[in-house]
Amino acid sequence: MASTRIQPQLLRGIYRRLERLFAGLPWVFPRKAPQSFPAGHLSSSEAKKRILHSQLDGLAYTDRLEFADIFDPFQLPESIKILNLRISRCPRFISLPNKIWAQQVSISDCDGFRAIPEDAVISSLTVEGCKEFRRLPETTSMSSITIRRCTNFTELPGKLHCHLLSMPESQLRTLPEYIKVENELDLRGSRFLISLPDFNTRTLTLANCTSFRTLPSSLECDVLNLAGCTAFQWPDFSFIEVRHLILSDCLQLNTIPEWLVIHDAIDVANTSLSSLPQTLRKCRILWRGVEIDEIIAFRPDAIKSTDILHERNVERRRVMLERFGWERFFSEVRHERRDSDSDPGGERTLLRFAFDDDEDLLILAVSCPSTGRKYFIRVPPSVQTCHEAAAWIAGFDNAEDYGPVVET
């Protein structure tokens, strides 16, 4: 019995010795920001007043600090411990102090802010709109990192470990080799991103990364979003395993490789795919999140107008209409002509079809004055006239402001 009681104490002692031994290696024991601070720490208002008046003696702990629209330079004291720090629109705030410990840090629209010190211990970091912000510590271990609108931030540190990394519309071209993002990596709209190293995460979002070319040789994740990656091509072979793959708006893709493993669903909206390989026949097929079948996805010519009229699922019916085509649909069903007129571009007609369980389908039929080609454009069901429909298409809220002299 005595040995049973001693064992947990021995284990804790061993852990403390190992933690001291590897204290400089956050990859072994990541440094955690404090969850709470001792009683008797300074109030937020008192701490802020001392900082702005450079009266930093005794300032060590505070729960929340917020600075906004301060145009004079100021600096936080070294080794300060803060639960929540927010600094916004302070153009002469340059850097966080050395050895800062914080649970949440948010720096926004501070033009002079440049970097996070190497010895900072921060759990959740957000940096937005800081033009001079260029780097994170070379070895960074945090829970959450969000970086937005920082146009000079072009490279992540050599070793990065976090649970969430969000950098939409970033300037990144690639990621470091030693990156570990446990839950979610969001790089949507990063138009310079070309490639990725081998790594695993739960959700990887690369939507509208228009320069992204190919996947790494090994990747495993729950959700892989490649929507709008117009330069993407499949590699010759890779170990790629996902649960849900989104390929919408990748018009350049006309095949799916046999080696690709998908466990649940694939979104094929607005691609050039004509079928799925035999290995993926059990996958659910989606069109912008709506579940459809192979006929709707790959053989829209086989859809009949009666199929559309009999479909009771509204979202699915809308996809069928998109695939079937507005011109073809109105040529096959009885409909109402709500309005017709002419403008400098030629004749226009406003067509309406009423569904029992959905909003009216309203289409403006117009002709191109130079080619004579007809176009069918959907407009809101509240539109009453061709002129109002054309104004809405042109982006006018008030139809009376729309009056083109000539159309080309």
N, C-alpha and C positions, 0 to 999 in steps of 0.2 A: 504493500500500500504506500509506503514511504517513497519508493522509486516512482510510483505513478504520480504523486503530488509534485515531485521535483522536476519531472520531465518537461512540462510547459515552461518553467523558469529557465531551464537549460537552453531550450530552443530560442526563447526571447533573448537570452544573453548572446547566443551564437549569432542571431540576426543583427543585434546591435554592433557586434564586433565586425561583421561583414560590411554593414552599412558605413562604419567609420573607415574601413579599409578601402572601399570603393566610392568614397564620398565624392570624388571628382569625376565619376563616370555616371552621368544621368541615365545612360542606356541600361545600367544595371539596377539602380535605384533612382527613378525619376523624382526630381524635387517637386514637392507639392506645395502650393500656396496655402496659407493658413485659412482655416474655416472660421475661426473666431479669435479674438484677442483678449488679453487680460482686462479685468475690471479696472476702471479708473483712467482709461485712455481719454484723450482730448475729444471734445465734441467736434463735429464737422465744421461748424461756423468758427470756432476758436482756432482750429488748425488752419483753416483757410486764411484767417486774419493774420496769424503769425507768419505764414509763408509769404504773403504779400508784403509784410513789413519786415521781412528778413529776420524775424525773431524766432529762430529755430531751436533754441535751447530747450531740451526736454521734450521735443516733439518726436514721438516714436510710433504711437498707435492712433489710428482713427478709423471710423467705420466707413465714411463716405466723404469724398471730396469732389467738388464740381467747380470748374473754372470755365467761364465763357466770355468772349468779347473783351479780353484783357490785352491791351496793345503794348504794355511795358514788359520787358523781359522778367521772368521769374524762374526759380529752380526749386524743385522739391528736395527735402533733406535726404542725405544718404541713409540707406538702411531702413527707410520708413516702411511701415506695414499698414496696408489699406485694404479694406474689403472691396470697395467700389470706387474707382477713379474715373472721372469723365472730364476731358479737356476739349473744348471746341472753340474754333474761331479765335485762337490766340497765336497770331502770326510770328511772335518772337519766342515762343516756347520751342526749345531745340531738342531736348533729350530728357528721358526719364533718368532718375538718379541711379547710381551704382547700388547694387544689393537691395533693390526694392523688392518687397514681397506684396503681392496683390492677388485677390481672387478674380476681379474683373477690371480690365483697363480698356477704355474707349478714347481714342484720339481722333478728332475729326476736323477737317478744314483748317489745320494748323500748317501754314505754308512753310515754316522754318523747321518743322520736326523732321529729324533725319534717321534715327536709329534706336534700337533697343539695346541697352548695355548687355555685355556678355554674361554678367552674373545676376541678371534679373530673374526672379522667380514669379511667374505669372501663370494663372490657370486659364483664363479666357481673355484673348486679345482681339480688339477691333481697331483697325486703322483705316480711315476713309478720307479721301480728298486731300492728302498731304503730299504736295508736289515734290518735296525734297526727300521723302522717305525712301530709303534705298536698301536696307538690309535688316535681317534678323540675326540673332547670335549664331555663330557657326555651328554650335550644337544646340538645337532648340527642342525642348520637350514641354508641350502644353496640352491642355484638353481641347481648346477650340481656338482657331485662328481665322479671322476674317480680314481680308485686305481688298479694298475697293477704291477705284479712281486714283490710284497712286501711280502716276505715269512714268516715274523713274525707277519703280521697283521692277527689276527685270530678271532677278535670279533668286532662287531659294537657297538656304544654307546647305552645306554639304551633308549634314545629318539632321533629319527632321522627323520628329515623332509626335503625333497628335491624334485625337479622335475625329475631329472635324476640321477640314481645311476648305475655306470658301474664298475663291479669288475670281469672281466673274469679270469678264472683259479685261483680263490681265495682259501684261506685256511678255509673259513667259514664252520661251521657245521650247523648252523641255523641262524635265524634273530631275533632281539629283538622284544618283544611283541608290543612296542609302536613305530612302524615304519610307516612312511607315505611317499610313493614315488608316486608322482602325475602322471607322464607320462611314464617313462620306467625304469625297473629294469633288468639289464643284468648280470647274474651270470654264463654264459656258461662256461663249462669246470671245474666247481668247484667240484672236485671229492670227497671231503669230506662232501659236503652238504647233509643232511639227511631229513630235514623237514623245513616247513615254518609256521609262525603264520597266523591267519586270517587277511587279508588285501585286498585292491583293488588297482589296477593300470591299466594303459592302455595297456602296453606291458610288458609281463613277459617272459624272455628268460632263460630257464634252460637246453638248449641243451648240451648233453654230460656230465651231472652231474650224473655220473655212480653209485653213492651211494644214490641218491635221491629216497625215498621209496614211499611216498604218499602225496596227496594234503591236505591242511588244511580243516577244516569243513566248511569254507565259503571263496569263492574267486570269484571276478568279474573282468574281464578284456577284452580288445578287442582282443589281440593276446596272446595265451599261447603256448610257444614252448617247447615241451618235447622230441624233437628229440634226439635219442641216450641215453635216460635215461633207461638203461638196467635193473635196479633194481626196477623200478617203478611198482606199482600195484594200482588198484583202491581201494579207501576206501569203506566200506560197504554203506555209504551214506554221501553225502556232498551237500552243496548249491553252485554248481559251474556253472557259467554262462559266456560264452565266445562267441566272434564273430567268431574267427578263431583258430582252434586247430591243432597243428602240432605234430604227433605221429610217424613220420618216423624213421625207424631203431629201433623201440621198438618191437623186435621179440617176446618178452614174452607176449605181449598183444594179446588175442584172442577174447575178448568181449568188448563191450562198454556198460556201465550201463544205464538203462532207465532214471535215474534221471538227467543225464548230459544234460545241455541246450547249444546248439550250434546254433547260428543265421545265419551263413553264410557258412563256409567251414571247412572240415577236411582233413588233409593230412595223408594218410595211407600207404605210401611207405615202403616196407620191414617190414611189421608187419605180425602177424598171424591171422588177422581179416578175417572172412569169410562173414560178412554181417554187416549192420548197424541196430540198433533198429528202430522200426516203427516211433518213435518220431523224428528221424533224417533223414527220407527219403527225405525231401525237401532240405537237405544240399548239397552243391556242394562237389564232391569228387575230391581230388587232389593227384597227385603222384609227389613229389618234386616240387610242385608249378604248375604243368601242370594239367589242368582239364580233367578228364576222366569219364567213366561211370562205373556202377556196374560190368559189364562183365569183363572189363579190370582189375578192382581192385580186384574182388573176384572170378571170374571164368575164369582164363586165358586159361583153356583147351577148352573153347568155342570159342576162337579167331581162325580165319582162316587166312591162309597166304594171301588169296585174300583180306581179310579185311585190312591187312597191306598195300598191294600194292595199294589199292584204297584210302587209307587215305591221304588227301591233307595237313592236319596240320602236319608239320614236327616234332614239339615237341611231339605231341600226338603219332605220328607213332613210334618215338624212344621209348616211354614208352611201346607201344604195342609189339615192338621187344624184349624189356627186359623181358616182361611178357611171351611172346610166347616161347622164348629160341632160342639161336643161332643155336644149332644143329638141332632142329626141323625145323627151317626156311630154312636152307641150304639143308635139305633133301627133301623139298617140292618145291623149286623154281629152275629154271635154273640159273646157276652161272658159273663163270670162275675160273679155278684153276691157280692161278698166279705163284706158285712155289711149289716145294716139294723136300725134302731131308731127311737125317737122321743125328742124333747126338748121343752122348752116352746115351741119354734118349730114343731113338727110332725114328720111322718115324714121320715126320712133314709135314703139308700141309698148304699152304697159300691160302685161299679162298676169292673171291671178288664178290660182287654184286653191280651193279651200279644203283643208283636212278636218275631220271631225274631232281629232284628239291632239291637234298641234296648231301652231300659228299658220296663217295663210302663207302660201308660197307666192311671192311677187317677183316677177322678172321683167327687166327692161330690155327689149330687143332693139338693137341699133345696128347700123351698117357703117363700115369704115369708108369714108369718102374717097380714099385713094385706091383701095383694093376691091371695094365692094363686098368684102367678107362680112358675114353677120356675126354678131356677138350677143350672147344672152347673159345678163349680169343680174345677180340676185340683189334686191334692195329690201329695206325694212317693210313689214306689212302695213305700217301706218301711212305709207306714201300714197297719194291720191292722183298725182299727175306725172306725165313723162318729164316735165321740166323739173319738178321737185325731185324725181328719181335721179336725173342727171346732175342736179346740184349736189345731192347727197354723195354720189359717186366721186364728184370733183372735190369733195371735202368742205362744202359750204353748209353751215348750220341754218342759215336763212336763205331760202330759195330765191328771194328777191335780189340778193347780192350777186347771183350767178347770171351772167349774160354774155356768152362768148360771141365774138364777131365772126370768127371763122374757126373751123376745126380741121386738124391735119391728121 
